[in-house]
């Protein structure tokens, strides 16, 4: 169980970091530049949301994994880990970008940004010195809420036989193997399942706590 947790958490953390970084870049560019760039990114976002992501991930596992192996990625599990992280970023950046874009649109009209622009500050300075410090709160919330979803996605792919290859263990692979033995040894099914539920629930609770801590007015407004 502990050995399998390494793979699930590794994919979850790396997938979250890659997705968040990609979404931040696209969201800031879209929100700050606006105009034609914002319109193009908006259409790409709508197109990405229209794809059935899970079905595409399942369908493209073998051909893209083989493609990664031909490009020099070690065969077997390393190629599959890289593939899962890439597809998580390909389909997951949309939600991060939308939140960051909305925050950027609001911040770019604030007085401190207008003052920096009037003083001749470069776009790079405005983005990194004025916008990014005010974007960290929603970004941290997104990270804490996205990570359990990616852990669950990796477990789902491993359960379907599209994740880690034996003898490497992951929680999804353990759940897939346990189906054959659940009558003789039901704990083989329940223990990794309960561990996955507890992990996802824990990160969701942490995400809610972080959101409430960084935005205490949200509770008051909801009340």
N, C-alpha and C positions, 0 to 999 in steps of 0.2 A: 504493500500500500504506500509506504513512504517512498520507495523507489519510483513507483508510477507517478507520484505527485510531482517529481522533478520535471518530467516531460510536460505535464499539463500546465504547471505554473510557468515553465520556460516559454512555451508557446503563448500563453496568456499575456505575460509581461512583454515579450518582444512584439507580439501582434499589437498590443495596446500602444506601445511606444511608436511603432512605425505608423500606425493608423492616426494617432494623435498628431505626430509631427507633420504628416502629409496634410491632414485636415487643417492644421493651424496655418500652414503656408498658403494653401488655396483659399481659406476663409479670409485671411488678412488681405491678400491681393484682391480678392473679389470685393470686399467691403470698402477698402481704401481707394481703389482705382475707380470702381463703379463703371458706368458707361458701357461700352461695347464689351470690355473684358468681363464685367459682371454678368452681362447677358449671356455670353458664351458659356461661362462657368455654370450659370443657372440652368442652361439647356443640358449640359453634360451631367449635372446633378440629377435632373429629372430623368434622363436616359438611364443613369446608373440605378436609380430607384426602381425603374420599370423592370429590370432584369430579376428573374427568380434566382437569387444568389446561391441558395443552398443546392439547387439542382445543377447550376453551372459548376459549382465547386466539385460536386460529385462526378459530373460528366468529364471534367477536364483534369481530374487527378492523374490518371495514367499518362496521357500524352504530354502534359506539362512537366510532370515529374521526370519522364524520360528526356525531355528537352533540357531540363536543368542538369541532369546527369551528363548529357552530351556537352554541356558548357563547362564542365569541370567540377560541378558540385559532387561530393562523394555519394556513391550509390547507397540506396536503402533509406534508412531513417533520416540522415541529414538532408537528403533531397526532399523528403516528404515534409520535414519541419520547415524548410525554406519555402516550399510551395504553400503550405498552410498560412504562413506569415504573410506571404505576398498576396494571396487571395483575400485574406482578412483586411489588409490595407486597401486592396482594390475596391472592395465593396463597403468598407466601414468608414472611409474618410468622409463620406457624404454627411453623416450626422454631426461629426465634429465641425466640418466646414460651415454648416448652416448656423450652428450656435456661434462660432467665432465671427462669421460674417455679420450676423445681427448685432453682436456686441461692438464690432468695429464700426459699423454704420452709425451707431449711437455715439461712440467715443470721438469719431472724427469731426463731429460738429461741436464738441465741447470747447470751452474757452481756452484751456491750456494747450490744446492742439492748434487752435487758431493762432494763439500767441507764438507758439514754436514755429509755425509756418510763416507768420509775419516777420519773425526775427531772422528768417533766411535759413532755418534748419533744413537739412537734407531729408529726403524721404526715409533713408535708412535710420537716421537719428530719431525721426518722429515715430517710426514703427517700433524701434527697440527701446527708446527712452520714454516715450509717452504712452504708446498703445499697449505694448506687451505687459508692463507692470500691472495694468488694469484688467488684463485678460486672464491672469493666472487663476483667479478664483473659479470661473466657470470651467477652465481647462482641467483643474484638479478634480472637480466634481465629475467631469466627463470620464477622466481616467479611472476613478474609483468605481464608477458604474459600468464602464465598458469591459474591464478586466474579467469579471465573472462570466460575462457573455461569451468572451473568447475562449475561456477555459471550457465552458459548456460546448462550444462549437467543436473544439478539438476532441473532446470526449465523444461527441456524436459521430465525428468522422472515424475515430478509432473503433467505436462500437460497430460501425458499418463495414469495417475492414479496410478503410481508406486512410488510416492514420499510421500509427507505429506498427512496424512489422515485428513478429515474434523473433527472438525471445525477449525483445525490449517490452517493458510494461508501461502502461498508462491506465488511468482510471477507466477510460472508455473501452480499451482493450480488455480490461479485467471484467467489465460488465458484459462485453460480448462473449467472453469465454465462459462466464458463470451461467449463461442460459442452458448450457448442456449439463450442468451439474446442480441446478438449483433444487432438485428434489433430494439428492443425496447430501448436499451441503448448502443449505440456503444462506448461510453467512457469507459465502463467496459472492453472492449477489447483493446482500444488504449492506455489507461493510463499505465497499467502494461507492455504492449509491448514496449512503448516508453521508460519507465524507464529501462527496461532490455537492450534495444539497447544503451541508453546513458551510462549505467554502463559499458557494454562491450567495447564500443568505448573509454570511458575515461581511462580504465585500459590499453587498447592497446596503446593509445597515451602516457600515462605515461611510459609504457614499452619501447616504441621507444625513448622517451626522456632520460630515464635512460641509455639505450644502447648507445645513442650518447654521453652522458656525461661521461660514464665510458670508452668508446672506441672512442675518437674523430677521430682517424685515419680511422675509417670505412667509414665515409662520403668521405674523400679524396680519398680513394682507389676506392670507387664506382664511383666517378667522373672521 
